Amino acid sequence: MNTARRGERVVLIFLFLYMPFFVEAFSPASLSTLLHNSIPYNKNCDKTLSASCAFVPNNVCTRLHLGSREDMHESNCVLKWNIPNLLGCKNDMPDEMNEELESLLVTVHNAAKESCCQSKVDDSSGESSSPQPSLPAHLASIHRFMRTSSNDLDHEGRFRVFDNCFDRATSLPLNLIFSMDQPLSFICQKLSYRSDRYLAKKGGMLCDNTEAVVWCVQNDENLEYTSRVLDDMPFAQLHMGSLPDCYVKLNSETIRGLESLGMLECSNLESTDYYVSCKMNSHELDLIRSLLVDSSSIELQGQQSLTKLIDSAVESVRKGLLGNSDEPHLVLVANSANASMVAAAISAWKRHKLSKASARRQHVEDLLNQALTVVTIGAVCQQFCDGPAYIHISMLDDYLAREFGVTRKNPAGGGKDAVYFHAWSPYDGISGEGNNSKEITSLQHHDSHNMNACAIQFLYLIMRINGITSFRELYKTARYVDPRSILDINPSNFAIDYTKHKQGDLVIPPNIDEELLPAMIRATDADQWLWNPKGETSQESDDFEEAFLPDSNEAKVYLEEYFGYSAYEEIYEICCIACNI
């Protein structure tokens, strides 16, 4: 008995004396240093990452890059991303280099995400719980499932709740929505943004309530304004997740690896630097996320949500064929880099269905075509699989969409039977410092790529001139083939070709670029959303606007010629006056 007690005392004394050394030895900082020392230095680090690092799991590599060593030199570095090379990497690079680039971009993404999560933890200590607001009836019963947060990543893969009673962004999980009997109807009727004017007039000219329109965006794209431009069309918003501006710690091998692949311009990295603190803005990180949609190394909840949406839409079509469903038609809308996420989700869904032995490609594509309409605005993606009904809208002077997206002249990768709409923006040669590959420094370099500054106004004009009330109707009308052009005399043989300014059965006015579009931009006050406004004073800004936009009187003449009296006042009241109330 005494021997046993002596043994216990010896163990307790040993733990008391040596436990601090074990705690220090196995602390996160010591483990990070141990991992770093176990990875040999690669003499060719200016070309690629060390070979042994490629076999370390991604989470370990991220910890390594974020770790700190007191004996190592750390400095700040300005990263200048080569946007054209980033967007064209999937098409121009061999598979081996693409795998290496993916590994590097995953490292940058994980480091940025961990940095943002750490900032969130630091900021959460100062947050105070706000009282529960008074909720409308359709939200009161499900308020316990809502998430309210100012961090966009907290809402990834969830639907935004449009209601003025919340002081911060609020969202609902997709699992809750799909537990309902009619999820698409709930999205259309309860989760879509509807302005007070829409509720007062019980609809708009461009809305027939047969579609659930879902905008897939990574951050706030001012969708309330977009809805007003399209005559108060109801929209739902699916958060795709966005990383905020942050400082990211990377090691020099990662930076030199990106430089060697042409993704970064020459940085101010010194030879003695190992850990570098790099400032990255939200748009750069969102572009990197869109390039990693096919990567198995990261999990994007927005992709899973899109897959469930497509599943629900296809299932409603199957039931509708038997007369057992009255769900609205699903429309997915995405702009710029967000289109890559939508295209990847559709391709993943299609691959999953075709992996079944009984699946037939034509049957799967027909189901997609009946169930889903996809509208892209200034898309920088060329990987749209066949199946859905695609509508691609872009400006002819938008270099990014022209070179890295799909157009009528470059339809490869745009999807079978896709419809294309193009026009010249009034910002050609004015906005930004230039519009070619050598001068593109970000996705916001040129305002012809700006959705709210010109593309939405162009879409409104096409739909209103032709009396179109839904995106599906727009697609079908643009695809219409006049049988008289096949069975009768071809219209091109007449002295006056009346089909010259038509696309399918749509009328596209010849002066839409020079007169109608600039007038619509003036009427909707779209110049407030310019990325690159000119002039430091209000007078200089007004002079710049007059250089490419008509004044209110001239814009009124153009719009009333097509839409009748008071057209300008009606549009201005919806888009400008309602915005300031």
Buried (B, 14 or more C-beta within 10 A) or exposed (E): EEEEEEEEEEEEEEEEEEEEEEEEEEEEEEBBBEBBEEBEEBEEBEBBBBEEBEEBEBEBBBBBBBBEBEEBEEBEBEBEBBBBBBBBBBEEBEEEBBEBBBBBBBBBBBBBBBBBEEBBEEEEEEEEEEEEBEBEEEBEEBBEBBBBBEBBBBBBBBBBBBBEEBEEBBBBBBEBBBEEEBBBBBBBBBBBBBBEBBEEEEBBBBBBBBBBBBBBBBBEBBBBBBBBBBBBBBBBBBBBBBBBEBEBBBBBBBBBBBBBBBBBEEBEBEEEBBBBBBEBBBBBBBBBBBBBBBBEBBEBBBBBBBBBBBBBBBBBBEEBEEEEBEBBBBBBBBBBBBBBBBBBBBBBBBEEBEEEEEEEEEEBBEBBBBBBBBBBBBBBBBBBBBBBBBBBBBBBBBBBBBBBBBBBEBBEBBBBEBBBBBBBBBBBEBBBEBBEBEEBBBBBBBBBBBBBBBBBBBBBBBBBBBEBBBBBBBBBBBBEEEEEEEEEEEBEEEEEEEBEEBBBBBBBBEEBBBBBBBBBBBBBBBBEBBBBBBEEEEEEBEEBBEEBBBEEEBBBEBBBBBBEEEBBBBBBBBBBEBBEE
